[in-house]
Amino acid sequence: MLKILILSFYYEPDLCAGSFRCTALVNHLSRNDVQIDVVTTAPNRYASFKQKAPKFERKGDVRVHRISMPSHESGMIDQIRAFSAYYRGAMKLVAKRDYDVVFATSSRLFTAFLGARIANQKKAPLYLDVRDIFVDTMRDILSPKVTWLAGPIMSLIERYTFSKAKHINLVSEGFLQYFKERYRRASFSFFTNGIDQEFLKASPVTRIVHEKKDILNVLYAGNIGEGQGLHLILPELAKRLNNRVKFIIIGDGGQRKKLEWAIDELSLHNVKLISPVARDRLIEEYIKADVLFLHLNGYPAFEKVLPSKLFEYAAMGKPIWAGLSGYSASFVKAEIVGSEVFSPGDIDDAVHKLDALELITEPRIEFIRKFNRGNIMNEMVCDILRVANDNA
């Protein structure tokens, strides 16, 4: 029986893309004749959404170990403390165990680095699932001083980590050039994020053309961080559309306080902030919304990414109003009917594209067929087992 180590900083019941992705992968992987150790953290994604989960649980041949985290927010120091606790706990847990493959899914590099360290110790192949380019993103979102100090160290960690990988999966094809230029020894695949069963069940079955409304309910659900830049665009956009749009923002993150301050400073009454909610409640909010809103800051690093939120948005069949650039903008235009894309941070363009949106709820049958999470995970499982069997 193959022995597989899964490393993910987030896992069920945490609310985030990394958790949903890894949980789905483990569920599909466990259908094979394999023994799986999942080493993750106790739920900690949002301080405003507390979930309890056992430190250890076993389901058949799947063992889930959750490492306790120190209390932390979104700051760099807090994140270093949290990862340090995860690193120490993981190394202790796996010290006396051997594996046929080490799989690590990572958006902030450090879980990937942990995977490289363990794989090197165990002489096991490393399969990396890359959801972001941390060093690239860091240069855009952190201050020049921090980047100057930390950049060289992070680049060394990145080179060590990815040079150890036998195979690298990229959730966005926009990442390929960056990695191919630097890490030519690894093989690559593109198993994207996808649509989970909860959203497939809630997807519309018929096309509905809605009557024009005096006030549109526009919903954003997700992280409120520097990457999303809601604090930079949404207050002024809400002010401009004061008599036309009510914004509902569901989420939390490092820039939520800045967003709240900006809303208060402009005395806006058409923006409602809600803390993160469970998926069943979120789907209810999606169904009530007229338009789904998305925004990424116009940084060069974000021209390569593909936001996971797009997949559940698209499944709901609602019009999508998105501030995106680069690969994600091209993806939306090519793959998601009933969407309009504006330049990030551009208020005039955003209003223009809202005017162009048709208020139609419709099933996106081809998109759902192509990006069903179950189908994507089945293919990814075959790829992981191939790497493990090559080593067995």
C-alpha positions as CSV (number, residue, x, y, z in Angstrom):
1,M,0.0,0.0,0.0
2,L,1.4,3.4,-1.0
3,K,2.0,5.9,1.8
4,I,1.3,9.5,1.0
5,L,1.9,12.6,3.0
6,I,-0.4,15.6,2.4
7,L,0.8,19.0,3.7
8,S,-1.7,21.9,3.6
9,F,-1.8,24.8,6.0
10,Y,-5.6,24.9,5.7
11,Y,-8.0,21.9,5.7
12,E,-11.7,21.3,6.5
13,P,-13.5,22.9,8.3
14,D,-11.5,26.1,7.5
15,L,-13.1,28.5,5.0
16,C,-10.6,29.2,2.1
17,A,-9.6,28.0,-1.3
18,G,-6.6,26.0,0.1
19,S,-8.9,24.1,2.5
20,F,-11.6,23.3,-0.1
21,R,-9.0,22.2,-2.6
22,C,-7.0,19.9,-0.3
23,T,-10.1,18.4,1.3
24,A,-11.5,17.5,-2.2
25,L,-8.2,16.0,-3.2
26,V,-7.9,13.8,-0.1
27,N,-11.5,12.6,-0.6
28,H,-10.7,11.5,-4.1
29,L,-7.3,10.1,-3.3
30,S,-8.7,8.0,-0.4
31,R,-10.8,6.0,-2.9
32,N,-7.5,4.2,-3.9
33,D,-5.5,1.6,-2.1
34,V,-3.4,4.2,-0.3
35,Q,-2.5,5.3,3.3
36,I,-2.7,9.0,3.7
37,D,-1.4,11.3,6.5
38,V,-2.8,14.8,6.3
39,V,-0.7,17.3,8.4
40,T,-2.5,20.6,8.7
41,T,-3.4,23.2,11.3
42,A,-6.3,23.7,13.6
43,P,-8.9,26.0,11.9
44,N,-7.4,29.5,11.9
45,R,-8.1,31.2,8.5
46,Y,-10.4,34.0,10.0
47,A,-10.4,35.3,13.5
48,S,-14.1,36.2,12.9
49,F,-15.1,32.7,12.0
50,K,-14.3,30.1,14.6
51,Q,-14.6,26.4,13.9
52,K,-13.6,23.6,16.2
53,A,-12.0,20.4,14.9
54,P,-10.3,17.5,16.6
55,K,-6.5,17.4,16.8
56,F,-6.5,13.9,15.3
57,E,-9.1,12.0,13.4
58,R,-9.1,8.8,11.4
59,K,-11.4,7.9,8.5
60,G,-10.4,4.6,7.1
61,D,-6.8,4.9,5.8
62,V,-6.8,8.7,6.2
63,R,-5.3,10.2,9.3
64,V,-5.7,13.9,9.8
65,H,-3.3,15.7,12.3
66,R,-4.2,19.3,13.1
67,I,-1.5,21.4,14.8
68,S,-2.5,24.1,17.2
69,M,-1.7,27.6,16.1
70,P,-0.8,30.7,18.2
71,S,-3.4,33.5,17.8
72,H,-2.5,35.5,14.8
73,E,-3.8,38.2,12.4
74,S,-2.6,38.8,8.8
75,G,0.6,40.6,9.6
76,M,4.0,39.3,8.5
77,I,5.3,38.6,12.0
78,D,2.1,36.8,13.0
79,Q,2.3,34.7,9.9
80,I,5.9,33.7,10.6
81,R,5.0,32.7,14.1
82,A,2.1,30.6,12.8
83,F,4.1,28.9,10.2
84,S,7.0,28.2,12.7
85,A,4.5,26.4,14.9
86,Y,3.2,24.4,11.9
87,Y,6.7,23.6,10.8
88,R,7.9,22.3,14.2
89,G,4.7,20.3,14.7
90,A,4.8,18.7,11.2
91,M,8.5,17.7,11.5
92,K,7.8,16.1,14.9
93,L,4.8,14.2,13.6
94,V,6.5,12.7,10.5
95,A,9.9,12.1,12.1
96,K,9.6,8.3,12.3
97,R,7.4,7.7,9.2
98,D,8.3,7.0,5.6
99,Y,6.4,8.0,2.5
100,D,6.3,7.1,-1.2
101,V,5.4,10.7,-2.1
102,V,5.2,14.0,-0.3
103,F,2.4,16.3,-1.6
104,A,2.3,20.0,-0.5
105,T,-0.2,22.6,-1.6
106,S,1.0,26.1,-1.0
107,S,0.2,29.7,-1.7
108,R,2.7,31.4,0.5
109,L,5.8,29.3,-0.2
110,F,6.3,28.1,3.4
111,T,4.2,24.9,3.2
112,A,6.0,24.1,-0.1
113,F,9.4,24.6,1.7
114,L,8.2,22.3,4.5
115,G,7.4,19.7,1.9
116,A,10.8,20.1,0.3
117,R,12.5,19.6,3.7
118,I,10.5,16.5,4.5
119,A,10.9,15.0,1.1
120,N,14.6,15.5,1.2
121,Q,14.8,13.8,4.6
122,K,12.6,10.9,3.5
123,K,14.3,10.5,0.1
124,A,10.7,10.7,-1.3
125,P,9.6,12.5,-4.5
126,L,8.0,15.9,-3.9
127,Y,4.8,16.9,-5.7
128,L,4.1,20.6,-5.3
129,D,0.7,22.2,-5.9
130,V,1.4,25.9,-6.5
131,R,-1.5,28.4,-5.9
132,D,0.5,31.6,-5.9
133,I,4.1,32.9,-6.6
134,F,5.0,34.2,-3.2
135,V,8.3,35.9,-4.1
136,D,6.7,37.6,-7.1
137,T,3.6,38.8,-5.0
138,M,5.8,39.9,-2.1
139,R,7.6,42.4,-4.3
140,D,4.3,44.0,-5.2
141,I,2.4,44.1,-1.9
142,L,5.2,44.7,0.7
143,S,7.1,47.9,1.3
144,P,10.4,48.4,-0.6
145,K,12.3,48.2,2.7
146,V,10.8,44.9,3.7
147,T,11.3,43.5,0.2
148,W,14.9,44.7,0.2
149,L,15.6,42.9,3.5
150,A,13.5,39.7,3.0
151,G,13.6,39.4,-0.8
152,P,17.0,37.7,-1.1
153,I,16.2,35.2,1.7
154,M,12.8,34.4,0.1
155,S,14.4,33.9,-3.3
156,L,16.9,31.4,-1.7
157,I,14.1,29.5,0.0
158,E,12.1,29.4,-3.3
159,R,15.1,28.1,-5.3
160,Y,15.8,25.4,-2.7
161,T,12.1,24.4,-2.6
162,F,11.3,24.2,-6.2
163,S,14.6,22.6,-7.2
164,K,13.6,19.6,-5.0
165,A,10.3,19.1,-6.8
166,K,9.8,16.1,-9.0
167,H,6.6,17.5,-10.3
168,I,4.9,20.9,-10.1
169,N,1.2,21.6,-10.6
170,L,0.3,25.2,-11.4
171,V,-3.3,26.3,-10.7
172,S,-2.9,29.0,-13.3
173,E,-1.3,28.7,-16.7
174,G,-0.2,32.3,-16.1
175,F,2.5,30.9,-13.8
176,L,4.2,28.7,-16.4
177,Q,6.7,31.2,-17.8
178,Y,8.0,32.2,-14.3
179,F,8.6,28.5,-13.3
180,K,9.9,27.2,-16.6
181,E,12.5,29.9,-16.8
182,R,13.8,28.9,-13.3
183,Y,13.1,25.2,-12.7
184,R,13.5,23.3,-15.9
185,R,14.1,19.9,-14.3
186,A,10.6,19.5,-13.0
187,S,7.6,18.4,-15.0
188,F,4.5,20.6,-15.0
189,S,0.7,20.2,-15.0
190,F,-2.3,22.6,-14.8
191,F,-5.0,21.2,-12.5
192,T,-6.9,24.4,-11.7
193,N,-9.3,25.1,-8.9
194,G,-12.8,24.0,-9.7
195,I,-16.4,23.9,-8.7
196,D,-17.4,22.0,-5.6
197,Q,-20.6,19.9,-5.3
198,E,-22.4,22.4,-3.1
199,F,-22.3,25.0,-5.9
200,L,-23.1,22.5,-8.6
201,K,-26.3,21.6,-6.8
202,A,-27.2,25.3,-6.5
203,S,-26.4,26.0,-10.2
204,P,-29.5,27.3,-12.2
205,V,-31.1,24.9,-14.6
206,T,-33.0,27.5,-16.7
207,R,-32.2,30.9,-18.2
208,I,-33.9,33.8,-16.5
209,V,-33.9,37.4,-17.9
210,H,-34.4,39.8,-15.0
211,E,-36.3,43.0,-15.1
212,K,-34.2,46.2,-14.5
213,K,-34.1,47.3,-10.9
214,D,-33.7,50.7,-9.3
215,I,-31.1,49.3,-6.9
216,L,-28.9,46.3,-7.7
217,N,-27.7,44.0,-5.0
218,V,-24.0,43.4,-5.8
219,L,-22.2,40.8,-3.7
220,Y,-18.5,40.2,-3.0
221,A,-17.5,37.1,-1.0
222,G,-13.9,36.3,-0.1
223,N,-10.7,37.6,1.4
224,I,-10.4,41.3,2.1
225,G,-6.6,41.8,1.7
226,E,-4.1,43.9,-0.1
227,G,-4.3,41.6,-3.1
228,Q,-8.0,42.3,-3.5
229,G,-7.7,46.0,-3.0
230,L,-11.3,46.5,-2.0
231,H,-10.3,49.3,0.3
232,L,-8.9,51.2,-2.7
233,I,-11.8,50.8,-5.1
234,L,-15.0,50.0,-3.4
235,P,-15.6,53.1,-1.3
236,E,-15.3,55.5,-4.2
237,L,-17.2,53.1,-6.5
238,A,-20.0,52.8,-3.9
239,K,-20.1,56.6,-3.6
240,R,-20.4,57.0,-7.4
241,L,-23.2,54.4,-7.5
242,N,-24.9,55.5,-4.3
243,N,-28.4,55.5,-5.8
244,R,-28.0,52.5,-8.0
245,V,-26.1,49.8,-6.1
246,K,-26.1,48.2,-2.7
247,F,-22.8,46.4,-2.0
248,I,-22.8,43.3,0.3
249,I,-19.3,42.3,1.3
250,I,-18.9,38.9,3.0
251,G,-15.4,38.2,4.3
252,D,-12.5,39.2,6.4
253,G,-8.8,39.8,6.0
254,G,-5.8,42.1,6.6
255,Q,-7.4,45.2,5.0
256,R,-10.9,44.9,6.4
257,K,-10.3,47.7,8.9
258,K,-9.1,50.0,6.1
259,L,-12.2,49.3,4.2
260,E,-14.4,50.0,7.2
261,W,-12.6,53.3,7.8
262,A,-13.0,54.4,4.2
263,I,-16.7,53.5,4.3
264,D,-17.1,55.5,7.5
265,E,-15.1,58.5,6.2
266,L,-17.4,58.8,3.2
267,S,-20.5,58.2,5.2
268,L,-21.6,55.4,2.9
269,H,-25.0,53.7,3.5
270,N,-25.0,51.4,0.5
271,V,-22.2,49.1,1.7
272,K,-22.9,46.3,4.2
273,L,-20.0,44.2,5.7
274,I,-20.7,40.7,6.9
275,S,-18.2,38.3,8.6
276,P,-17.4,35.0,6.9
277,V,-20.2,32.5,6.8
278,A,-20.6,28.8,6.2
279,R,-21.1,27.6,2.6
280,D,-24.8,26.9,2.9
281,R,-25.4,30.5,4.0
282,L,-23.1,31.8,1.4
283,I,-25.0,30.0,-1.4
284,E,-28.2,31.7,-0.1
285,E,-26.5,35.1,-0.4
286,Y,-25.4,34.2,-3.9
287,I,-28.9,33.3,-5.0
288,K,-30.3,36.6,-3.6
289,A,-27.6,38.7,-5.4
290,D,-28.2,40.4,-8.7
291,V,-24.5,40.7,-9.6
292,L,-21.3,39.1,-8.3
293,F,-18.3,41.4,-7.9
294,L,-14.6,40.5,-7.9
295,H,-11.5,42.7,-7.9
296,L,-7.7,42.2,-7.8
297,N,-5.2,45.0,-7.5
298,G,-3.4,45.9,-10.7
299,Y,0.0,44.6,-9.5
300,P,2.2,42.8,-12.1
301,A,2.2,39.6,-10.0
302,F,-1.6,39.4,-10.2
303,E,-1.5,39.3,-13.9
304,K,-0.5,35.7,-13.6
305,V,-3.1,34.4,-11.1
306,L,-6.5,32.8,-11.5
307,P,-8.7,33.5,-8.5
308,S,-10.5,30.5,-7.1
309,K,-13.6,32.5,-6.4
310,L,-14.3,32.7,-10.2
311,F,-15.3,29.0,-10.2
312,E,-18.0,29.2,-7.7
313,Y,-19.2,32.6,-9.0
314,A,-19.5,31.1,-12.5
315,A,-21.4,28.1,-11.2
316,M,-24.1,30.3,-9.7
317,G,-25.1,31.6,-13.1
318,K,-25.2,35.2,-12.0
319,P,-23.7,38.2,-14.0
320,I,-20.1,38.7,-13.0
321,W,-18.5,42.1,-12.7
322,A,-14.8,41.8,-12.3
323,G,-11.8,44.1,-12.0
324,L,-9.0,41.9,-13.4
325,S,-5.9,42.1,-15.7
326,G,-3.6,39.6,-17.4
327,Y,-4.3,35.9,-17.5
328,S,-7.4,36.0,-15.2
329,A,-9.0,38.7,-17.4
330,S,-8.4,36.7,-20.5
331,F,-9.8,33.6,-18.8
332,V,-13.0,35.3,-17.8
333,K,-13.5,36.7,-21.3
334,A,-12.9,33.3,-22.9
335,E,-14.6,31.0,-20.5
336,I,-17.4,32.8,-18.6
337,V,-20.4,34.1,-20.5
338,G,-22.4,36.8,-18.9
339,S,-19.4,38.6,-17.4
340,E,-17.8,42.0,-17.9
341,V,-14.2,42.8,-17.0
342,F,-12.9,46.3,-16.1
343,S,-9.3,47.6,-15.5
344,P,-8.4,47.2,-11.8
345,G,-8.8,50.4,-9.8
346,D,-10.5,52.2,-12.7
347,I,-13.8,53.7,-11.4
348,D,-14.9,55.0,-14.8
349,D,-14.3,51.7,-16.5
350,A,-16.0,49.8,-13.7
351,V,-19.2,51.9,-14.1
352,H,-19.1,51.5,-17.8
353,K,-18.8,47.7,-17.6
354,L,-21.6,47.6,-15.0
355,D,-23.9,49.4,-17.5
356,A,-22.9,46.8,-20.1
357,L,-23.9,43.8,-17.9
358,E,-27.1,42.0,-18.8
359,L,-29.2,40.9,-15.8
360,I,-29.5,37.3,-16.8
361,T,-29.1,34.2,-14.6
362,E,-28.2,31.3,-16.8
363,P,-26.7,27.8,-16.5
364,R,-23.0,27.8,-17.7
365,I,-23.1,24.2,-18.8
366,E,-19.9,24.1,-20.7
367,F,-17.9,25.8,-17.9
368,I,-19.3,23.4,-15.3
369,R,-18.4,20.4,-17.4
370,K,-14.9,21.7,-17.9
371,F,-14.2,22.8,-14.3
372,N,-16.1,20.3,-12.2
373,R,-13.8,19.9,-9.1
374,G,-14.5,16.1,-9.0
375,N,-13.2,15.6,-12.6
376,I,-10.1,17.8,-12.0
377,M,-9.3,16.0,-8.7
378,N,-9.7,12.6,-10.4
379,E,-7.1,13.5,-13.0
380,M,-4.8,15.0,-10.3
381,V,-5.0,11.9,-8.2
382,C,-3.8,9.8,-11.2
383,D,-0.9,12.2,-11.6
384,I,0.1,11.9,-7.9
385,L,-0.2,8.1,-7.9
386,R,2.0,8.1,-11.1
387,V,4.8,10.0,-9.2
388,A,4.4,7.7,-6.1
389,N,4.5,4.5,-8.1
390,D,7.6,5.7,-10.0
391,N,9.3,5.8,-6.6
392,A,7.8,2.7,-5.0
